[in-house]
């Protein structure tokens, strides 16, 4: 599971996640990529699960880049606790993803393999995604 080594604040406010990505929306490293089509919070577990799906399908061939990282802590209060008495403790970390953000990149595998690996990864994620190639963007 992906966790940040250190955070500036232990608890953060929820905030909003609207609009389209102004950064991280181009293919920087690989030849193929998985691009988000929605705004959503993606947990560290979901990112790791998608990474494993890609890695297993490619038989460890090629290279994978993960372009998002879960920095934002999400708090939860324990079950059956009354209202009030402050904010809960951090339970997991999320990455806020906007429309157009590149989530994963691949290089060193054929297009058909990359397409299938990204399809398997997209099933692990809570956002609609599309497969893009370097020359398309």
Secondary structure, 3 states (H helix, E strand, C coil): CCCCCCCCCCCCCCCCCCCECCCCCCCCCCCEEEEECCCEEEEHHHHHHHHHHHHHHCCCCCEEEECCCCCEEEEECCCCCCCCCCCCEEEEEEEEECECCEEEEEECCCHHHHHHHHHHHHCCCCCCEEEEEHHHC
